[in-house]
Amino acid sequence: MTEPAYQVGGDAFDHAVAGHTLHLGVFDAKGHDTTAGITADVAVAVCRNAR
């Protein structure tokens, strides 16, 4: 079950399956404000680009 987020936070995760390999990333940018959210989004984008 998922619930809506009522605050912007710095927590994010990403996953992808490539063949028999699972790529999993868990990101926790310090804070619960817009800056933390943007930092986590950039970290996910960098991880996806490196993959």
mmCIF entry with sequence, helices, sheets and N, C-alpha, C, O atoms, coordinates in Angstrom:
data_MODEL
# 
_entry.id   MODEL 
# 
_entity.id                         1 
_entity.type                       polymer 
_entity.pdbx_number_of_molecules   1 
# 
_entity_poly.entity_id                      1 
_entity_poly.type                           'polypeptide(L)' 
_entity_poly.nstd_linkage                   no 
_entity_poly.nstd_monomer                   no 
_entity_poly.pdbx_seq_one_letter_code       MTEPAYQVGGDAFDHAVAGHTLHLGVFDAKGHDTTAGITADVAVAVCRNAR 
_entity_poly.pdbx_seq_one_letter_code_can   MTEPAYQVGGDAFDHAVAGHTLHLGVFDAKGHDTTAGITADVAVAVCRNAR 
_entity_poly.pdbx_strand_id                 A 
# 
loop_
_entity_poly_seq.entity_id 
_entity_poly_seq.num 
_entity_poly_seq.mon_id 
_entity_poly_seq.hetero 
1 1  MET n 
1 2  THR n 
1 3  GLU n 
1 4  PRO n 
1 5  ALA n 
1 6  TYR n 
1 7  GLN n 
1 8  VAL n 
1 9  GLY n 
1 10 GLY n 
1 11 ASP n 
1 12 ALA n 
1 13 PHE n 
1 14 ASP n 
1 15 HIS n 
1 16 ALA n 
1 17 VAL n 
1 18 ALA n 
1 19 GLY n 
1 20 HIS n 
1 21 THR n 
1 22 LEU n 
1 23 HIS n 
1 24 LEU n 
1 25 GLY n 
1 26 VAL n 
1 27 PHE n 
1 28 ASP n 
1 29 ALA n 
1 30 LYS n 
1 31 GLY n 
1 32 HIS n 
1 33 ASP n 
1 34 THR n 
1 35 THR n 
1 36 ALA n 
1 37 GLY n 
1 38 ILE n 
1 39 THR n 
1 40 ALA n 
1 41 ASP n 
1 42 VAL n 
1 43 ALA n 
1 44 VAL n 
1 45 ALA n 
1 46 VAL n 
1 47 CYS n 
1 48 ARG n 
1 49 ASN n 
1 50 ALA n 
1 51 ARG n 
# 
_struct_asym.id          A 
_struct_asym.entity_id   1 
# 
_struct_conf.conf_type_id            HELX_P 
_struct_conf.id                      HELX_P1 
_struct_conf.pdbx_PDB_helix_id       AA1 
_struct_conf.beg_label_comp_id       THR 
_struct_conf.beg_label_asym_id       A 
_struct_conf.beg_label_seq_id        34 
_struct_conf.pdbx_beg_PDB_ins_code   ? 
_struct_conf.end_label_comp_id       ALA 
_struct_conf.end_label_asym_id       A 
_struct_conf.end_label_seq_id        50 
_struct_conf.pdbx_end_PDB_ins_code   ? 
_struct_conf.beg_auth_comp_id        THR 
_struct_conf.beg_auth_asym_id        A 
_struct_conf.beg_auth_seq_id         34 
_struct_conf.end_auth_comp_id        ALA 
_struct_conf.end_auth_asym_id        A 
_struct_conf.end_auth_seq_id         50 
_struct_conf.pdbx_PDB_helix_class    1 
_struct_conf.details                 ? 
_struct_conf.pdbx_PDB_helix_length   17 
# 
_struct_conf_type.id          HELX_P 
_struct_conf_type.criteria    ? 
_struct_conf_type.reference   ? 
# 
_struct_sheet.id               AA1 
_struct_sheet.type             ? 
_struct_sheet.number_strands   2 
_struct_sheet.details          ? 
# 
_struct_sheet_order.sheet_id     AA1 
_struct_sheet_order.range_id_1   1 
_struct_sheet_order.range_id_2   2 
_struct_sheet_order.offset       ? 
_struct_sheet_order.sense        anti-parallel 
# 
loop_
_struct_sheet_range.sheet_id 
_struct_sheet_range.id 
_struct_sheet_range.beg_label_comp_id 
_struct_sheet_range.beg_label_asym_id 
_struct_sheet_range.beg_label_seq_id 
_struct_sheet_range.pdbx_beg_PDB_ins_code 
_struct_sheet_range.end_label_comp_id 
_struct_sheet_range.end_label_asym_id 
_struct_sheet_range.end_label_seq_id 
_struct_sheet_range.pdbx_end_PDB_ins_code 
_struct_sheet_range.beg_auth_comp_id 
_struct_sheet_range.beg_auth_asym_id 
_struct_sheet_range.beg_auth_seq_id 
_struct_sheet_range.end_auth_comp_id 
_struct_sheet_range.end_auth_asym_id 
_struct_sheet_range.end_auth_seq_id 
AA1 1 ASP A 11 ? ALA A 18 ? ASP A 11 ALA A 18 
AA1 2 THR A 21 ? ASP A 28 ? THR A 21 ASP A 28 
# 
loop_
_atom_site.group_PDB 
_atom_site.id 
_atom_site.type_symbol 
_atom_site.label_atom_id 
_atom_site.label_alt_id 
_atom_site.label_comp_id 
_atom_site.label_asym_id 
_atom_site.label_entity_id 
_atom_site.label_seq_id 
_atom_site.pdbx_PDB_ins_code 
_atom_site.Cartn_x 
_atom_site.Cartn_y 
_atom_site.Cartn_z 
_atom_site.occupancy 
_atom_site.B_iso_or_equiv 
_atom_site.pdbx_formal_charge 
_atom_site.auth_seq_id 
_atom_site.auth_comp_id 
_atom_site.auth_asym_id 
_atom_site.auth_atom_id 
_atom_site.pdbx_PDB_model_num 
ATOM 1   N N  . MET A 1 1  ? 0.838  -1.163  0.000   1.00 0.00 ? 1  MET A N  1 
ATOM 2   C CA . MET A 1 1  ? 0.000  0.000   0.000   1.00 0.00 ? 1  MET A CA 1 
ATOM 3   C C  . MET A 1 1  ? 0.889  1.233   0.000   1.00 0.00 ? 1  MET A C  1 
ATOM 4   O O  . MET A 1 1  ? 1.857  1.300   0.757   1.00 0.00 ? 1  MET A O  1 
ATOM 5   N N  . THR A 1 2  ? 0.578  2.186   -0.820  1.00 0.00 ? 2  THR A N  1 
ATOM 6   C CA . THR A 1 2  ? 1.326  3.437   -0.835  1.00 0.00 ? 2  THR A CA 1 
ATOM 7   C C  . THR A 1 2  ? 0.439  4.568   -0.347  1.00 0.00 ? 2  THR A C  1 
ATOM 8   O O  . THR A 1 2  ? -0.784 4.543   -0.485  1.00 0.00 ? 2  THR A O  1 
ATOM 9   N N  . GLU A 1 3  ? 1.096  5.551   0.222   1.00 0.00 ? 3  GLU A N  1 
ATOM 10  C CA . GLU A 1 3  ? 0.386  6.724   0.714   1.00 0.00 ? 3  GLU A CA 1 
ATOM 11  C C  . GLU A 1 3  ? 0.993  7.960   0.074   1.00 0.00 ? 3  GLU A C  1 
ATOM 12  O O  . GLU A 1 3  ? 2.182  7.961   -0.244  1.00 0.00 ? 3  GLU A O  1 
ATOM 13  N N  . PRO A 1 4  ? 0.211  9.007   -0.123  1.00 0.00 ? 4  PRO A N  1 
ATOM 14  C CA . PRO A 1 4  ? 0.762  10.224  -0.722  1.00 0.00 ? 4  PRO A CA 1 
ATOM 15  C C  . PRO A 1 4  ? 1.757  10.908  0.214   1.00 0.00 ? 4  PRO A C  1 
ATOM 16  O O  . PRO A 1 4  ? 1.632  10.835  1.436   1.00 0.00 ? 4  PRO A O  1 
ATOM 17  N N  . ALA A 1 5  ? 2.733  11.563  -0.373  1.00 0.00 ? 5  ALA A N  1 
ATOM 18  C CA . ALA A 1 5  ? 3.701  12.320  0.408   1.00 0.00 ? 5  ALA A CA 1 
ATOM 19  C C  . ALA A 1 5  ? 3.149  13.724  0.633   1.00 0.00 ? 5  ALA A C  1 
ATOM 20  O O  . ALA A 1 5  ? 2.742  14.401  -0.311  1.00 0.00 ? 5  ALA A O  1 
ATOM 21  N N  . TYR A 1 6  ? 3.140  14.141  1.862   1.00 0.00 ? 6  TYR A N  1 
ATOM 22  C CA . TYR A 1 6  ? 2.618  15.468  2.182   1.00 0.00 ? 6  TYR A CA 1 
ATOM 23  C C  . TYR A 1 6  ? 3.732  16.487  2.355   1.00 0.00 ? 6  TYR A C  1 
ATOM 24  O O  . TYR A 1 6  ? 3.466  17.681  2.488   1.00 0.00 ? 6  TYR A O  1 
ATOM 25  N N  . GLN A 1 7  ? 4.994  16.018  2.353   1.00 0.00 ? 7  GLN A N  1 
ATOM 26  C CA . GLN A 1 7  ? 6.139  16.900  2.453   1.00 0.00 ? 7  GLN A CA 1 
ATOM 27  C C  . GLN A 1 7  ? 7.174  16.468  1.426   1.00 0.00 ? 7  GLN A C  1 
ATOM 28  O O  . GLN A 1 7  ? 7.234  15.300  1.040   1.00 0.00 ? 7  GLN A O  1 
ATOM 29  N N  . VAL A 1 8  ? 7.978  17.413  0.991   1.00 0.00 ? 8  VAL A N  1 
ATOM 30  C CA . VAL A 1 8  ? 9.098  17.084  0.117   1.00 0.00 ? 8  VAL A CA 1 
ATOM 31  C C  . VAL A 1 8  ? 10.196 16.506  0.985   1.00 0.00 ? 8  VAL A C  1 
ATOM 32  O O  . VAL A 1 8  ? 10.505 17.056  2.042   1.00 0.00 ? 8  VAL A O  1 
ATOM 33  N N  . GLY A 1 9  ? 10.783 15.416  0.560   1.00 0.00 ? 9  GLY A N  1 
ATOM 34  C CA . GLY A 1 9  ? 11.845 14.798  1.344   1.00 0.00 ? 9  GLY A CA 1 
ATOM 35  C C  . GLY A 1 9  ? 13.048 14.494  0.481   1.00 0.00 ? 9  GLY A C  1 
ATOM 36  O O  . GLY A 1 9  ? 13.008 14.638  -0.741  1.00 0.00 ? 9  GLY A O  1 
ATOM 37  N N  . GLY A 1 10 ? 14.111 14.077  1.123   1.00 0.00 ? 10 GLY A N  1 
ATOM 38  C CA . GLY A 1 10 ? 15.340 13.772  0.406   1.00 0.00 ? 10 GLY A CA 1 
ATOM 39  C C  . GLY A 1 10 ? 15.589 12.289  0.257   1.00 0.00 ? 10 GLY A C  1 
ATOM 40  O O  . GLY A 1 10 ? 16.732 11.883  0.046   1.00 0.00 ? 10 GLY A O  1 
ATOM 41  N N  . ASP A 1 11 ? 14.561 11.465  0.360   1.00 0.00 ? 11 ASP A N  1 
ATOM 42  C CA . ASP A 1 11 ? 14.724 10.023  0.237   1.00 0.00 ? 11 ASP A CA 1 
ATOM 43  C C  . ASP A 1 11 ? 14.254 9.586   -1.148  1.00 0.00 ? 11 ASP A C  1 
ATOM 44  O O  . ASP A 1 11 ? 13.218 10.038  -1.634  1.00 0.00 ? 11 ASP A O  1 
ATOM 45  N N  . ALA A 1 12 ? 15.029 8.702   -1.775  1.00 0.00 ? 12 ALA A N  1 
ATOM 46  C CA . ALA A 1 12 ? 14.660 8.210   -3.099  1.00 0.00 ? 12 ALA A CA 1 
ATOM 47  C C  . ALA A 1 12 ? 15.249 6.824   -3.290  1.00 0.00 ? 12 ALA A C  1 
ATOM 48  O O  . ALA A 1 12 ? 16.207 6.443   -2.617  1.00 0.00 ? 12 ALA A O  1 
ATOM 49  N N  . PHE A 1 13 ? 14.667 6.079   -4.212  1.00 0.00 ? 13 PHE A N  1 
ATOM 50  C CA . PHE A 1 13 ? 15.234 4.793   -4.578  1.00 0.00 ? 13 PHE A CA 1 
ATOM 51  C C  . PHE A 1 13 ? 15.063 4.592   -6.076  1.00 0.00 ? 13 PHE A C  1 
ATOM 52  O O  . PHE A 1 13 ? 14.211 5.210   -6.715  1.00 0.00 ? 13 PHE A O  1 
ATOM 53  N N  . ASP A 1 14 ? 15.894 3.713   -6.617  1.00 0.00 ? 14 ASP A N  1 
ATOM 54  C CA . ASP A 1 14 ? 15.850 3.423   -8.041  1.00 0.00 ? 14 ASP A CA 1 
ATOM 55  C C  . ASP A 1 14 ? 16.189 1.953   -8.229  1.00 0.00 ? 14 ASP A C  1 
ATOM 56  O O  . ASP A 1 14 ? 17.009 1.398   -7.497  1.00 0.00 ? 14 ASP A O  1 
ATOM 57  N N  . HIS A 1 15 ? 15.560 1.332   -9.205  1.00 0.00 ? 15 HIS A N  1 
ATOM 58  C CA . HIS A 1 15 ? 15.883 -0.066  -9.501  1.00 0.00 ? 15 HIS A CA 1 
ATOM 59  C C  . HIS A 1 15 ? 15.752 -0.311  -10.998 1.00 0.00 ? 15 HIS A C  1 
ATOM 60  O O  . HIS A 1 15 ? 14.989 0.355   -11.698 1.00 0.00 ? 15 HIS A O  1 
ATOM 61  N N  . ALA A 1 16 ? 16.514 -1.278  -11.458 1.00 0.00 ? 16 ALA A N  1 
ATOM 62  C CA . ALA A 1 16 ? 16.461 -1.676  -12.862 1.00 0.00 ? 16 ALA A CA 1 
ATOM 63  C C  . ALA A 1 16 ? 16.966 -3.112  -12.964 1.00 0.00 ? 16 ALA A C  1 
ATOM 64  O O  . ALA A 1 16 ? 17.829 -3.535  -12.195 1.00 0.00 ? 16 ALA A O  1 
ATOM 65  N N  . VAL A 1 17 ? 16.421 -3.847  -13.914 1.00 0.00 ? 17 VAL A N  1 
ATOM 66  C CA . VAL A 1 17 ? 16.862 -5.212  -14.174 1.00 0.00 ? 17 VAL A CA 1 
ATOM 67  C C  . VAL A 1 17 ? 17.460 -5.241  -15.574 1.00 0.00 ? 17 VAL A C  1 
ATOM 68  O O  . VAL A 1 17 ? 16.819 -4.836  -16.544 1.00 0.00 ? 17 VAL A O  1 
ATOM 69  N N  . ALA A 1 18 ? 18.695 -5.723  -15.666 1.00 0.00 ? 18 ALA A N  1 
ATOM 70  C CA . ALA A 1 18 ? 19.386 -5.850  -16.950 1.00 0.00 ? 18 ALA A CA 1 
ATOM 71  C C  . ALA A 1 18 ? 19.857 -7.300  -17.068 1.00 0.00 ? 18 ALA A C  1 
ATOM 72  O O  . ALA A 1 18 ? 20.863 -7.688  -16.474 1.00 0.00 ? 18 ALA A O  1 
ATOM 73  N N  . GLY A 1 19 ? 19.128 -8.081  -17.832 1.00 0.00 ? 19 GLY A N  1 
ATOM 74  C CA . GLY A 1 19 ? 19.469 -9.497  -17.943 1.00 0.00 ? 19 GLY A CA 1 
ATOM 75  C C  . GLY A 1 19 ? 19.216 -10.208 -16.626 1.00 0.00 ? 19 GLY A C  1 
ATOM 76  O O  . GLY A 1 19 ? 18.085 -10.271 -16.146 1.00 0.00 ? 19 GLY A O  1 
ATOM 77  N N  . HIS A 1 20 ? 20.282 -10.740 -16.050 1.00 0.00 ? 20 HIS A N  1 
ATOM 78  C CA . HIS A 1 20 ? 20.177 -11.425 -14.754 1.00 0.00 ? 20 HIS A CA 1 
ATOM 79  C C  . HIS A 1 20 ? 20.699 -10.570 -13.599 1.00 0.00 ? 20 HIS A C  1 
ATOM 80  O O  . HIS A 1 20 ? 20.930 -11.077 -12.501 1.00 0.00 ? 20 HIS A O  1 
ATOM 81  N N  . THR A 1 21 ? 20.882 -9.280  -13.848 1.00 0.00 ? 21 THR A N  1 
ATOM 82  C CA . THR A 1 21 ? 21.456 -8.385  -12.848 1.00 0.00 ? 21 THR A CA 1 
ATOM 83  C C  . THR A 1 21 ? 20.415 -7.372  -12.384 1.00 0.00 ? 21 THR A C  1 
ATOM 84  O O  . THR A 1 21 ? 19.746 -6.736  -13.198 1.00 0.00 ? 21 THR A O  1 
ATOM 85  N N  . LEU A 1 22 ? 20.289 -7.230  -11.066 1.00 0.00 ? 22 LEU A N  1 
ATOM 86  C CA . LEU A 1 22 ? 19.409 -6.231  -10.469 1.00 0.00 ? 22 LEU A CA 1 
ATOM 87  C C  . LEU A 1 22 ? 20.270 -5.080  -9.978  1.00 0.00 ? 22 LEU A C  1 
ATOM 88  O O  . LEU A 1 22 ? 21.201 -5.285  -9.199  1.00 0.00 ? 22 LEU A O  1 
ATOM 89  N N  . HIS A 1 23 ? 19.965 -3.883  -10.426 1.00 0.00 ? 23 HIS A N  1 
ATOM 90  C CA . HIS A 1 23 ? 20.644 -2.675  -9.952  1.00 0.00 ? 23 HIS A CA 1 
ATOM 91  C C  . HIS A 1 23 ? 19.683 -1.985  -8.994  1.00 0.00 ? 23 HIS A C  1 
ATOM 92  O O  . HIS A 1 23 ? 18.544 -1.687  -9.355  1.00 0.00 ? 23 HIS A O  1 
ATOM 93  N N  . LEU A 1 24 ? 20.142 -1.733  -7.778  1.00 0.00 ? 24 LEU A N  1 
ATOM 94  C CA . LEU A 1 24 ? 19.305 -1.116  -6.755  1.00 0.00 ? 24 LEU A CA 1 
ATOM 95  C C  . LEU A 1 24 ? 20.067 0.041   -6.129  1.00 0.00 ? 24 LEU A C  1 
ATOM 96  O O  . LEU A 1 24 ? 21.219 -0.113  -5.723  1.00 0.00 ? 24 LEU A O  1 
ATOM 97  N N  . GLY A 1 25 ? 19.427 1.186   -6.051  1.00 0.00 ? 25 GLY A N  1 
ATOM 98  C CA . GLY A 1 25 ? 20.041 2.354   -5.420  1.00 0.00 ? 25 GLY A CA 1 
ATOM 99  C C  . GLY A 1 25 ? 19.094 2.948   -4.393  1.00 0.00 ? 25 GLY A C  1 
ATOM 100 O O  . GLY A 1 25 ? 17.907 3.133   -4.661  1.00 0.00 ? 25 GLY A O  1 
ATOM 101 N N  . VAL A 1 26 ? 19.628 3.245   -3.217  1.00 0.00 ? 26 VAL A N  1 
ATOM 102 C CA . VAL A 1 26 ? 18.859 3.888   -2.151  1.00 0.00 ? 26 VAL A CA 1 
ATOM 103 C C  . VAL A 1 26 ? 19.593 5.172   -1.800  1.00 0.00 ? 26 VAL A C  1 
ATOM 104 O O  . VAL A 1 26 ? 20.786 5.149   -1.497  1.00 0.00 ? 26 VAL A O  1 
ATOM 105 N N  . PHE A 1 27 ? 18.878 6.295   -1.841  1.00 0.00 ? 27 PHE A N  1 
ATOM 106 C CA . PHE A 1 27 ? 19.486 7.599   -1.639  1.00 0.00 ? 27 PHE A CA 1 
ATOM 107 C C  . PHE A 1 27 ? 18.790 8.310   -0.485  1.00 0.00 ? 27 PHE A C  1 
ATOM 108 O O  . PHE A 1 27 ? 17.564 8.290   -0.381  1.00 0.00 ? 27 PHE A O  1 
ATOM 109 N N  . ASP A 1 28 ? 19.581 8.936   0.377   1.00 0.00 ? 28 ASP A N  1 
ATOM 110 C CA . ASP A 1 28 ? 19.020 9.674   1.511   1.00 0.00 ? 28 ASP A CA 1 
ATOM 111 C C  . ASP A 1 28 ? 19.770 10.996  1.641   1.00 0.00 ? 28 ASP A C  1 
ATOM 112 O O  . ASP A 1 28 ? 20.790 11.076  2.325   1.00 0.00 ? 28 ASP A O  1 
ATOM 113 N N  . ALA A 1 29 ? 19.264 12.019  0.988   1.00 0.00 ? 29 ALA A N  1 
ATOM 114 C CA . ALA A 1 29 ? 19.847 13.353  1.109   1.00 0.00 ? 29 ALA A CA 1 
ATOM 115 C C  . ALA A 1 29 ? 19.377 13.949  2.434   1.00 0.00 ? 29 ALA A C  1 
ATOM 116 O O  . ALA A 1 29 ? 18.195 13.866  2.769   1.00 0.00 ? 29 ALA A O  1 
ATOM 117 N N  . LYS A 1 30 ? 20.279 14.536  3.171   1.00 0.00 ? 30 LYS A N  1 
ATOM 118 C CA . LYS A 1 30 ? 19.957 15.051  4.499   1.00 0.00 ? 30 LYS A CA 1 
ATOM 119 C C  . LYS A 1 30 ? 18.953 16.195  4.407   1.00 0.00 ? 30 LYS A C  1 
ATOM 120 O O  . LYS A 1 30 ? 19.149 17.150  3.656   1.00 0.00 ? 30 LYS A O  1 
ATOM 121 N N  . GLY A 1 31 ? 17.889 16.084  5.171   1.00 0.00 ? 31 GLY A N  1 
ATOM 122 C CA . GLY A 1 31 ? 16.896 17.147  5.246   1.00 0.00 ? 31 GLY A CA 1 
ATOM 123 C C  . GLY A 1 31 ? 15.563 16.746  4.643   1.00 0.00 ? 31 GLY A C  1 
ATOM 124 O O  . GLY A 1 31 ? 15.437 15.700  4.006   1.00 0.00 ? 31 GLY A O  1 
ATOM 125 N N  . HIS A 1 32 ? 14.585 17.587  4.855   1.00 0.00 ? 32 HIS A N  1 
ATOM 126 C CA . HIS A 1 32 ? 13.238 17.369  4.316   1.00 0.00 ? 32 HIS A CA 1 
ATOM 127 C C  . HIS A 1 32 ? 12.723 18.670  3.718   1.00 0.00 ? 32 HIS A C  1 
ATOM 128 O O  . HIS A 1 32 ? 11.660 19.176  4.081   1.00 0.00 ? 32 HIS A O  1 
ATOM 129 N N  . ASP A 1 33 ? 13.516 19.191  2.790   1.00 0.00 ? 33 ASP A N  1 
ATOM 130 C CA . ASP A 1 33 ? 13.116 20.423  2.118   1.00 0.00 ? 33 ASP A CA 1 
ATOM 131 C C  . ASP A 1 33 ? 13.357 20.271  0.620   1.00 0.00 ? 33 ASP A C  1 
ATOM 132 O O  . ASP A 1 33 ? 13.761 19.205  0.156   1.00 0.00 ? 33 ASP A O  1 
ATOM 133 N N  . THR A 1 34 ? 13.114 21.313  -0.117  1.00 0.00 ? 34 THR A N  1 
ATOM 134 C CA . THR A 1 34 ? 13.258 21.258  -1.573  1.00 0.00 ? 34 THR A CA 1 
ATOM 135 C C  . THR A 1 34 ? 14.693 20.957  -1.988  1.00 0.00 ? 34 THR A C  1 
ATOM 136 O O  . THR A 1 34 ? 14.908 20.220  -2.951  1.00 0.00 ? 34 THR A O  1 
ATOM 137 N N  . THR A 1 35 ? 15.669 21.506  -1.290  1.00 0.00 ? 35 THR A N  1 
ATOM 138 C CA . THR A 1 35 ? 17.074 21.253  -1.617  1.00 0.00 ? 35 THR A CA 1 
ATOM 139 C C  . THR A 1 35 ? 17.406 19.781  -1.478  1.00 0.00 ? 35 THR A C  1 
ATOM 140 O O  . THR A 1 35 ? 18.110 19.233  -2.327  1.00 0.00 ? 35 THR A O  1 
ATOM 141 N N  . ALA A 1 36 ? 16.926 19.130  -0.444  1.00 0.00 ? 36 ALA A N  1 
ATOM 142 C CA . ALA A 1 36 ? 17.165 17.700  -0.254  1.00 0.00 ? 36 ALA A CA 1 
ATOM 143 C C  . ALA A 1 36 ? 16.491 16.888  -1.356  1.00 0.00 ? 36 ALA A C  1 
ATOM 144 O O  . ALA A 1 36 ? 17.060 15.912  -1.847  1.00 0.00 ? 36 ALA A O  1 
ATOM 145 N N  . GLY A 1 37 ? 15.297 17.283  -1.741  1.00 0.00 ? 37 GLY A N  1 
ATOM 146 C CA . GLY A 1 37 ? 14.593 16.588  -2.812  1.00 0.00 ? 37 GLY A CA 1 
ATOM 147 C C  . GLY A 1 37 ? 15.318 16.697  -4.141  1.00 0.00 ? 37 GLY A C  1 
ATOM 148 O O  . GLY A 1 37 ? 15.435 15.716  -4.875  1.00 0.00 ? 37 GLY A O  1 
ATOM 149 N N  . ILE A 1 38 ? 15.804 17.887  -4.447  1.00 0.00 ? 38 ILE A N  1 
ATOM 150 C CA . ILE A 1 38 ? 16.546 18.090  -5.694  1.00 0.00 ? 38 ILE A CA 1 
ATOM 151 C C  . ILE A 1 38 ? 17.859 17.316  -5.661  1.00 0.00 ? 38 ILE A C  1 
ATOM 152 O O  . ILE A 1 38 ? 18.245 16.721  -6.667  1.00 0.00 ? 38 ILE A O  1 
ATOM 153 N N  . THR A 1 39 ? 18.544 17.312  -4.534  1.00 0.00 ? 39 THR A N  1 
ATOM 154 C CA . THR A 1 39 ? 19.797 16.565  -4.397  1.00 0.00 ? 39 THR A CA 1 
ATOM 155 C C  . THR A 1 39 ? 19.576 15.082  -4.634  1.00 0.00 ? 39 THR A C  1 
ATOM 156 O O  . THR A 1 39 ? 20.367 14.445  -5.330  1.00 0.00 ? 39 THR A O  1 
ATOM 157 N N  . ALA A 1 40 ? 18.521 14.524  -4.073  1.00 0.00 ? 40 ALA A N  1 
ATOM 158 C CA . ALA A 1 40 ? 18.212 13.109  -4.267  1.00 0.00 ? 40 ALA A CA 1 
ATOM 159 C C  . ALA A 1 40 ? 17.860 12.837  -5.728  1.00 0.00 ? 40 ALA A C  1 
ATOM 160 O O  . ALA A 1 40 ? 18.264 11.810  -6.275  1.00 0.00 ? 40 ALA A O  1 
ATOM 161 N N  . ASP A 1 41 ? 17.118 13.735  -6.366  1.00 0.00 ? 41 ASP A N  1 
ATOM 162 C CA . ASP A 1 41 ? 16.772 13.565  -7.782  1.00 0.00 ? 41 ASP A CA 1 
ATOM 163 C C  . ASP A 1 41 ? 18.014 13.579  -8.664  1.00 0.00 ? 41 ASP A C  1 
ATOM 164 O O  . ASP A 1 41 ? 18.120 12.783  -9.597  1.00 0.00 ? 41 ASP A O  1 
ATOM 165 N N  . VAL A 1 42 ? 18.949 14.472  -8.380  1.00 0.00 ? 42 VAL A N  1 
ATOM 166 C CA . VAL A 1 42 ? 20.187 14.526  -9.148  1.00 0.00 ? 42 VAL A CA 1 
ATOM 167 C C  . VAL A 1 42 ? 20.999 13.248  -8.942  1.00 0.00 ? 42 VAL A C  1 
ATOM 168 O O  . VAL A 1 42 ? 21.578 12.724  -9.893  1.00 0.00 ? 42 VAL A O  1 
ATOM 169 N N  . ALA A 1 43 ? 21.046 12.746  -7.713  1.00 0.00 ? 43 ALA A N  1 
ATOM 170 C CA . ALA A 1 43 ? 21.783 11.510  -7.432  1.00 0.00 ? 43 ALA A CA 1 
ATOM 171 C C  . ALA A 1 43 ? 21.179 10.329  -8.208  1.00 0.00 ? 43 ALA A C  1 
ATOM 172 O O  . ALA A 1 43 ? 21.917 9.498   -8.737  1.00 0.00 ? 43 ALA A O  1 
ATOM 173 N N  . VAL A 1 44 ? 19.857 10.253  -8.277  1.00 0.00 ? 44 VAL A N  1 
ATOM 174 C CA . VAL A 1 44 ? 19.203 9.187   -9.047  1.00 0.00 ? 44 VAL A CA 1 
ATOM 175 C C  . VAL A 1 44 ? 19.530 9.340   -10.530 1.00 0.00 ? 44 VAL A C  1 
ATOM 176 O O  . VAL A 1 44 ? 19.803 8.345   -11.202 1.00 0.00 ? 44 VAL A O  1 
ATOM 177 N N  . ALA A 1 45 ? 19.509 10.548  -11.044 1.00 0.00 ? 45 ALA A N  1 
ATOM 178 C CA . ALA A 1 45 ? 19.817 10.789  -12.462 1.00 0.00 ? 45 ALA A CA 1 
ATOM 179 C C  . ALA A 1 45 ? 21.264 10.395  -12.786 1.00 0.00 ? 45 ALA A C  1 
ATOM 180 O O  . ALA A 1 45 ? 21.521 9.804   -13.835 1.00 0.00 ? 45 ALA A O  1 
ATOM 181 N N  . VAL A 1 46 ? 22.194 10.713  -11.906 1.00 0.00 ? 46 VAL A N  1 
ATOM 182 C CA . VAL A 1 46 ? 23.598 10.358  -12.110 1.00 0.00 ? 46 VAL A CA 1 
ATOM 183 C C  . VAL A 1 46 ? 23.760 8.836   -12.098 1.00 0.00 ? 46 VAL A C  1 
ATOM 184 O O  . VAL A 1 46 ? 24.497 8.281   -12.914 1.00 0.00 ? 46 VAL A O  1 
ATOM 185 N N  . CYS A 1 47 ? 23.073 8.168   -11.178 1.00 0.00 ? 47 CYS A N  1 
ATOM 186 C CA . CYS A 1 47 ? 23.137 6.706   -11.099 1.00 0.00 ? 47 CYS A CA 1 
ATOM 187 C C  . CYS A 1 47 ? 22.583 6.074   -12.367 1.00 0.00 ? 47 CYS A C  1 
ATOM 188 O O  . CYS A 1 47 ? 23.181 5.144   -12.907 1.00 0.00 ? 47 CYS A O  1 
ATOM 189 N N  . ARG A 1 48 ? 21.461 6.563   -12.842 1.00 0.00 ? 48 ARG A N  1 
ATOM 190 C CA . ARG A 1 48 ? 20.872 6.024   -14.070 1.00 0.00 ? 48 ARG A CA 1 
ATOM 191 C C  . ARG A 1 48 ? 21.775 6.267   -15.269 1.00 0.00 ? 48 ARG A C  1 
ATOM 192 O O  . ARG A 1 48 ? 21.920 5.395   -16.125 1.00 0.00 ? 48 ARG A O  1 
ATOM 193 N N  . ASN A 1 49 ? 22.379 7.441   -15.334 1.00 0.00 ? 49 ASN A N  1 
ATOM 194 C CA . ASN A 1 49 ? 23.269 7.769   -16.451 1.00 0.00 ? 49 ASN A CA 1 
ATOM 195 C C  . ASN A 1 49 ? 24.527 6.874   -16.428 1.00 0.00 ? 49 ASN A C  1 
ATOM 196 O O  . ASN A 1 49 ? 25.003 6.450   -17.481 1.00 0.00 ? 49 ASN A O  1 
ATOM 197 N N  . ALA A 1 50 ? 25.045 6.598   -15.259 1.00 0.00 ? 50 ALA A N  1 
ATOM 198 C CA . ALA A 1 50 ? 26.231 5.733   -15.145 1.00 0.00 ? 50 ALA A CA 1 
ATOM 199 C C  . ALA A 1 50 ? 25.913 4.290   -15.489 1.00 0.00 ? 50 ALA A C  1 
ATOM 200 O O  . ALA A 1 50 ? 26.788 3.551   -15.940 1.00 0.00 ? 50 ALA A O  1 
ATOM 201 N N  . ARG A 1 51 ? 24.687 3.889   -15.283 1.00 0.00 ? 51 ARG A N  1 
ATOM 202 C CA . ARG A 1 51 ? 24.277 2.517   -15.583 1.00 0.00 ? 51 ARG A CA 1 
ATOM 203 C C  . ARG A 1 51 ? 24.229 2.318   -17.066 1.00 0.00 ? 51 ARG A C  1 
ATOM 204 O O  . ARG A 1 51 ? 23.905 1.226   -17.533 1.00 0.00 ? 51 ARG A O  1 
# 
